[in-house]
Amino acid sequence: RRLRKQVTACYLAALCIIEIGTCFTGLLRQFILDAFKIDIRTMEQLTTNIYIRTTSCRIHIYLTYVFLRLSPIILVIVTIQRYL
């Protein structure tokens, strides 16, 4: 309970959520592609609407890069906070 009151614990909890998001956006696409032969970036098997396919591809790429960029930023913030 006392760890919840520390700022570092909040940063590390956020880092954990970001890392889970990285795994879901990066590795889950590959798993679905290997297991079911469905690429969530193209969505050819699920819909013929070009706007849905384009939007899903852009959202997936955006979330992948956001999660990959947030992880080192949170680590730097934790390091600076612990140093100060």
PyMOL commands that set and color helices and strands:
alter all, ss='L'
color gray80, all
select helices_A, chain A and resi 3-5+7-36+50-83
alter helices_A, ss='H'
color red, helices_A
deselect
rebuild
show_as cartoon
